[in-house]
Amino acid sequence: MKLPTTPSLRLEGKRAVVVGGSSGIGLGCAVALAEAGAHVVIMARRSDLIDQMVAAMQLKGLLAEGAVADITDVNNFAALIARLRPFDIFVNSAGLARHTPALDTKPNDFDAVMNVNLRGAYFAAQAAAQAMIDDGRAGSIVTISSQMAIVGGVDRAVYCGSKHAVEGFTKAMAVEFGQHGVRVNTICPTFIRTPMTEQTFSRPDRVRWIEEKIKLGRVGKIEDIMGAVQFLASDAAALVTGTALVVDGGWTAE
Ligand code: NAD
């Protein structure tokens, strides 16, 4: 009797690029991929933060380097991505939130959020896919989306709109890139304490809301995302594309 073998979650010999990898969820993704054996390029805007995180990872014996990039500078970003070829894994964790009641949304806040979360994410995924296709690599592209791509939330009309749109382009890209073996997915986290959510967690009414909605009874940790990104990057997810891996403690189950 020949038993099936679990496909590997290891990433030795793979090269990964993680945008927004110098803080929060992106840093968690960078460490997770490196701990699985990948060589990770941390891309972010601030070189001081990149240097700090790369040094910390190298001290742990992980394979890491850095590159400065702004995801909204679409043409320069694509050129930089092309210079980082070849790579097998591309994770985009760059994101922006400017929460206001929908009736108070200002066009400049709308544009700023869409510029990073949708336009930036779209062209980043496009650049990554182009590199993988040119190199004939069956790669994995993961955008850090949000549970707010599935449900609505108070003061979050723009943020929700941007993240719902991410799910749309992810599915469409998965349809087009499947023939090249390039997989395109998102991870949809619930609330996690990071620099982005400091303001939300400073409000007791919002903390009550979050704790009520998360059925597992605790807010998310960066560590909760690390296994998810390792899985989507690995051969264990070889047939997974065009979908969202929801890590929300049950928020959207209700
Ligand atoms: P964070 O503030 O630690 O990370 C966001 C990162 O995006 C930062 O490193 C920032 O420098 C980078 N960034 C912003 N604009 C950029 C640009 N123009 N070019 C390059 N990098 C840019 O916050 P986080 O919570 O780790 O957020 C990471 C992702 O996770 C975001 O997309 C966010 O929307 C998403 N998310 C966060 C939560 C949460 O509760 N923290 C929940 C769901 C989804």
Boltz pocket constraint, residues with backbone or C-beta under 6 A from the ligand:
constraints:
  - pocket:
      binder: B
      contacts: [[A, 19], [A, 20], [A, 21], [A, 22], [A, 23], [A, 24], [A, 25], [A, 26], [A, 43], [A, 44], [A, 45], [A, 69], [A, 70], [A, 71], [A, 72], [A, 92], [A, 93], [A, 94], [A, 95], [A, 96], [A, 116], [A, 120], [A, 144], [A, 145], [A, 146], [A, 147], [A, 187], [A, 188], [A, 189], [A, 190], [A, 191], [A, 192], [A, 193], [A, 194], [A, 195], [A, 196], [A, 197]]
      max_distance: 6.0
